[in-house]
């Protein structure tokens, strides 16, 4: 009986159970859940990153250098030549991360996953020629890395237009699809068709202005694409200096292939040339039409020279 009475007394005087955490209002709870989601996201990213670490100590990383363009300016040749350097790790395919919305929505981890494995001392490089003429790209690259070193390779704007057409023409031919002549694109109502996309891509000063809003000129190295074709070694030397690489590429890495009509590469005794799709002959264009192209690009070229503080041997 005494034990029963003691238990009843203890039950009456037992203090209210204190919650394990203080009560919070719904707003605070929402904030807490938001923080937890961010932590989960970061944890997921760390796990993804672990999958990108190789047993030999290499890993995938964000590029420190991007070849931003220009289309049909010689970006593939530049990347292949730069890859001769042992401290360069290059992405094989055009990634289109910053200019394709479906890719950009995937986030930076997806971008990292597209990169090659590299060692800490190496510079990772990717090239997507469409970046230069895509309005959204400069800001997106800047938001990822404001210290990015950018490579831009340019050719004579008129020649670039012809190369642009040639690529699309052959793509259609391989699929057995008809494609209009270049005159049908370049001429409209007896005048030069300035709405032709290939012409717009050659208005370098317009696109360069967009990049200079985010990156100073000393962060953008312009490679002379016409000189790279004729004498590649001096142009690659300049790229090495810009990227602060030790001078490893030399003149013996290049040899002129008379059959193909352009320079090929020699690396550790192994010789290789660019794909057969490179260096295709341009369509025959009437002299008067070429003169119209040269005349049209005269002022835009002049503006571009003033913008970058150097000139190029263009018509």
Phi and psi in degrees as a GROMACS rama.xvg file:
@    title "Ramachandran Plot"
@    xaxis  label "Phi"
@    yaxis  label "Psi"
@TYPE xy
-63.2696  -39.2777  UNK-2
-65.2779  -37.527  UNK-3
-63.7415  -44.3747  UNK-4
-65.0688  -37.651  UNK-5
-66.11  -39.2269  UNK-6
-66.1992  -37.1851  UNK-7
-65.9877  -40.8146  UNK-8
-63.6437  -44.1104  UNK-9
-61.8677  -36.5148  UNK-10
-65.4856  -37.1579  UNK-11
-71.8506  -39.4442  UNK-12
-91.5962  -1.53717  UNK-13
-61.424  129.344  UNK-14
-67.9689  156.778  UNK-15
-63.0449  138.692  UNK-16
-67.3544  127.931  UNK-17
-85.3098  132.384  UNK-18
-59.18  151.798  UNK-19
-69.0783  -22.7878  UNK-20
-140.625  150.991  UNK-21
-62.1281  147.838  UNK-22
-66.3415  141.246  UNK-23
-130.985  153.527  UNK-24
-79.2627  170.239  UNK-25
-62.9011  -33.3087  UNK-26
-64.9741  -45.3644  UNK-27
-64.3705  -38.4921  UNK-28
-64.3855  -40.0195  UNK-29
-62.3456  -42.3202  UNK-30
-61.579  -43.5084  UNK-31
-61.2877  -42.4735  UNK-32
-64.4714  -36.6919  UNK-33
-63.9036  -43.2828  UNK-34
-61.3647  -43.1341  UNK-35
-62.0486  -39.0118  UNK-36
-63.5247  -40.3035  UNK-37
-62.8531  -41.2511  UNK-38
-63.416  -41.1311  UNK-39
-62.8493  -39.4253  UNK-40
-63.8152  -43.9059  UNK-41
-65.375  -39.168  UNK-42
-61.5478  -42.5843  UNK-43
-61.5349  -41.68  UNK-44
-64.2324  -38.7648  UNK-45
-63.5407  -41.2241  UNK-46
-64.1275  -41.6339  UNK-47
-61.6329  -39.9762  UNK-48
-65.434  -37.0325  UNK-49
-60.0036  -34.7464  UNK-50
-68.8997  -18.5196  UNK-51
-95.1134  10.2833  UNK-52
-101.129  125.404  UNK-53
-89.5183  155.28  UNK-54
-64.7337  -21.5023  UNK-55
-85.485  4.40004  UNK-56
97.2994  -6.12104  UNK-57
-85.2703  162.902  UNK-58
-154.276  164.814  UNK-59
-83.4353  141.164  UNK-60
-146.092  162.451  UNK-61
-62.4194  144.231  UNK-62
-66.83  143.821  UNK-63
-95.2413  -12.2019  UNK-64
-139.982  139.149  UNK-65
-128.679  131.906  UNK-66
-86.226  107.348  UNK-67
-88.918  -8.26631  UNK-68
154.2  -171.473  UNK-69
-105.204  159.89  UNK-70
-55.0631  132.798  UNK-71
59.1103  29.1783  UNK-72
-100.071  -11.6897  UNK-73
113.148  26.1269  UNK-74
-64.2922  -39.7715  UNK-75
-66.1895  -43.1876  UNK-76
-60.8791  -43.6579  UNK-77
-61.0611  -44.855  UNK-78
-65.467  -42.6172  UNK-79
-63.7657  -41.181  UNK-80
-68.2124  -41.146  UNK-81
-65.6097  -30.8126  UNK-82
-68.0499  -10.9748  UNK-83
-65.1818  -23.0738  UNK-84
-77.6417  131.62  UNK-85
-66.661  -17.5338  UNK-86
-95.0392  13.784  UNK-87
-112.699  130.492  UNK-88
-118.845  115.793  UNK-89
-110.975  136.297  UNK-90
-69.166  134.567  UNK-91
-73.178  -39.7982  UNK-92
-106.358  159.705  UNK-93
-71.2554  124.944  UNK-94
-84.8228  -36.121  UNK-95
54.2436  41.6667  UNK-96
-75.1246  -46.4593  UNK-97
-83.0731  -18.5219  UNK-98
-106.475  -18.1219  UNK-99
-101.56  119.218  UNK-100
-59.8048  -40.1589  UNK-101
-60.1464  -36.4039  UNK-102
-75.9962  -42.1754  UNK-103
-64.4776  -34.8403  UNK-104
-66.5619  -18.4079  UNK-105
-71.2326  -18.9007  UNK-106
89.7871  172.123  UNK-107
-66.3563  -31.3492  UNK-108
-63.1502  -38.7564  UNK-109
-61.1959  -41.6178  UNK-110
-61.386  -45.5555  UNK-111
-58.4219  -39.6515  UNK-112
-63.3956  -19.5135  UNK-113
-86.5808  -7.82181  UNK-114
-86.4915  157.248  UNK-115
-77.6754  161.049  UNK-116
-69.813  137.338  UNK-117
-144.095  160.723  UNK-118
-92.3214  161.676  UNK-119
-55.899  -30.6473  UNK-120
-83.5558  -6.3408  UNK-121
-92.3699  155.169  UNK-122
-101.205  125.151  UNK-123
-87.2193  132.457  UNK-124
-127.403  136.996  UNK-125
-128.203  153.729  UNK-126
-132.728  130.271  UNK-127
-140.294  101.608  UNK-128
-58.0738  -26.5477  UNK-129
-70.4267  -14.8949  UNK-130
-57.8434  -41.1347  UNK-131
-59.0382  -38.774  UNK-132
-99.5286  6.01859  UNK-133
-94.2669  117.077  UNK-134
-57.1778  -34.2992  UNK-135
-80.0938  -18.0872  UNK-136
-67.2133  -45.039  UNK-137
-54.3661  -45.0873  UNK-138
-65.8567  -39.2981  UNK-139
-66.1556  -40.8999  UNK-140
-64.8918  -43.1798  UNK-141
-60.2697  -42.148  UNK-142
-64.6305  -28.35  UNK-143
-79.45  -44.3969  UNK-144
-157.721  102.197  UNK-145
-69.9724  -13.4461  UNK-146
-100.706  11.4366  UNK-147
-56.9682  138.641  UNK-148
-96.9153  126.673  UNK-149
-113.042  139.7  UNK-150
-114.653  128.395  UNK-151
-127.089  120.306  UNK-152
-110.51  127.653  UNK-153
-126.385  149.427  UNK-154
-123.023  171.102  UNK-155
-48.6063  123.425  UNK-156
-54.5109  -37.8228  UNK-157
-66.3279  -43.554  UNK-158
-64.8635  -36.0047  UNK-159
-64.6812  -38.5799  UNK-160
-60.1267  -44.2335  UNK-161
-65.7976  -39.8064  UNK-162
-65.9181  -37.6435  UNK-163
-60.1924  -48.6557  UNK-164
-62.3297  -44.3479  UNK-165
-58.6977  -41.937  UNK-166
-62.2046  -47.6404  UNK-167
-65.8909  -37.5551  UNK-168
-59.6691  -48.2617  UNK-169
-68.657  -33.267  UNK-170
-60.672  -39.9755  UNK-171
-70.5362  -39.3308  UNK-172
-61.3101  -40.5971  UNK-173
-65.0037  -27.0635  UNK-174
-95.1451  7.39394  UNK-175
58.2934  39.5497  UNK-176
-111.06  137.602  UNK-177
-68.347  152.554  UNK-178
-145.079  135.454  UNK-179
-61.6831  159.717  UNK-180
-70.399  161.356  UNK-181
-65.0825  -30.3101  UNK-182
-61.9536  -33.1167  UNK-183
-68.1884  -24.4123  UNK-184
-87.2356  -37.5069  UNK-185
-82.0376  -23.3284  UNK-186
-115.15  132.388  UNK-187
-141.421  120.788  UNK-188
54.5756  38.7476  UNK-189
79.6493  -1.36073  UNK-190
-119.336  163.965  UNK-191
-63.359  129.093  UNK-192
-82.6452  91.5061  UNK-193
-74.3599  -6.44504  UNK-194
-86.1127  -6.05839  UNK-195
-63.0233  126.667  UNK-196
-57.2225  -36.4831  UNK-197
-62.7137  -33.1205  UNK-198
-71.2314  -42.2658  UNK-199
-59.9295  -38.3623  UNK-200
-65.7937  -20.0857  UNK-201
-92.5187  0.821253  UNK-202
-84.8068  74.7006  UNK-203
-59.659  -36.4257  UNK-204
-65.4686  -32.74  UNK-205
-64.5254  -47.5831  UNK-206
-72.0346  -34.2133  UNK-207
-65.7296  -36.8955  UNK-208
-57.4688  -39.504  UNK-209
-64.4352  -41.3259  UNK-210
-69.0849  -35.6517  UNK-211
-72.8999  -10.0159  UNK-212
-69.1919  -23.7721  UNK-213
-118.046  -29.8465  UNK-214
-124.247  133.091  UNK-215
-68.4008  159.153  UNK-216
-61.0813  -28.876  UNK-217
-74.5481  -3.77867  UNK-218
-98.4569  -2.83445  UNK-219
-122.42  112.917  UNK-220
-97.7132  125.408  UNK-221
-97.6731  119.757  UNK-222
-93.2553  132.177  UNK-223
-79.1344  103.104  UNK-224
-64.167  -32.5741  UNK-225
-68.5773  -38.9953  UNK-226
-73.0488  -32.4231  UNK-227
-61.5604  -34.8358  UNK-228
-70.6674  -43.256  UNK-229
-80.2227  -36.6799  UNK-230
-153.213  84.3696  UNK-231
-67.8517  -33.0878  UNK-232
-58.1238  -49.0105  UNK-233
-59.186  -35.4961  UNK-234
-69.2767  -38.3822  UNK-235
-69.873  -33.5001  UNK-236
-58.3152  -42.4573  UNK-237
-65.2699  -37.5541  UNK-238
-65.8758  -42.1618  UNK-239
-56.4042  -45.3144  UNK-240
-65.5054  -41.9277  UNK-241
-61.7508  -39.2723  UNK-242
-86.6146  1.76818  UNK-243
59.1653  40.1732  UNK-244
-92.631  149.95  UNK-245
-68.0432  144.875  UNK-246
-70.1083  99.7794  UNK-247
-113.03  -29.5765  UNK-248
-83.353  135.37  UNK-249
-133.932  174.68  UNK-250
-60.2252  -29.3239  UNK-251
-69.762  -11.1875  UNK-252
-77.3896  -5.70468  UNK-253
-124.557  139.75  UNK-254
-144.288  145.686  UNK-255
-85.7066  124.174  UNK-256
-95.1078  107.792  UNK-257
-65.2013  -32.1664  UNK-258
-65.9364  -45.8623  UNK-259
-81.6302  -28.4496  UNK-260
86.6217  15.661  UNK-261
-151.083  172.805  UNK-262
-74.6734  141.802  UNK-263
-117.163  176.528  UNK-264
-112.265  147.262  UNK-265
-127.803  120.109  UNK-266
-134.809  114.116  UNK-267
52.9783  42.9345  UNK-268
83.3481  -8.10698  UNK-269
-97.9642  131.026  UNK-270
-106.604  140.55  UNK-271
-150.721  147.606  UNK-272
-119.064  162.98  UNK-273
-66.03  162.009  UNK-274
-57.0753  151.809  UNK-275
-60.4284  -17.7551  UNK-276
-73.1779  -12.7392  UNK-277
-90.8257  143.84  UNK-278
77.2042  22.6176  UNK-279
-67.2359  149.258  UNK-280
-67.647  137.579  UNK-281
-76.6164  157.158  UNK-282
-67.6116  151.638  UNK-283
-70.0299  124.993  UNK-284
-122.783  135.148  UNK-285
-56.2917  145.572  UNK-286
-58.5908  -39.0845  UNK-287
-65.961  -31.3006  UNK-288
-74.4692  -39.5398  UNK-289
-61.1597  -40.7409  UNK-290
-63.3804  -35.7396  UNK-291
-64.8958  -40.2272  UNK-292
-63.3323  -47.1779  UNK-293
-60.9105  -41.7027  UNK-294
-65.0863  -41.6688  UNK-295
-64.7992  -39.3788  UNK-296
-83.2489  -5.29301  UNK-297
-57.1968  -53.1572  UNK-298
-69.7495  -45.4187  UNK-299
-57.2089  -38.3896  UNK-300
-65.132  -41.316  UNK-301
-60.8265  -42.5915  UNK-302
-63.7813  -38.0773  UNK-303
-66.4788  -43.23  UNK-304
-58.3655  -43.2894  UNK-305
-64.8341  -36.4485  UNK-306
-67.0144  -41.1224  UNK-307
-100.48  -5.92588  UNK-308
72.656  27.7839  UNK-309
-155.658  161.592  UNK-310
-115.123  161.494  UNK-311
-130.846  154.7  UNK-312
-83.9426  69.298  UNK-313
-109.363  156.695  UNK-314
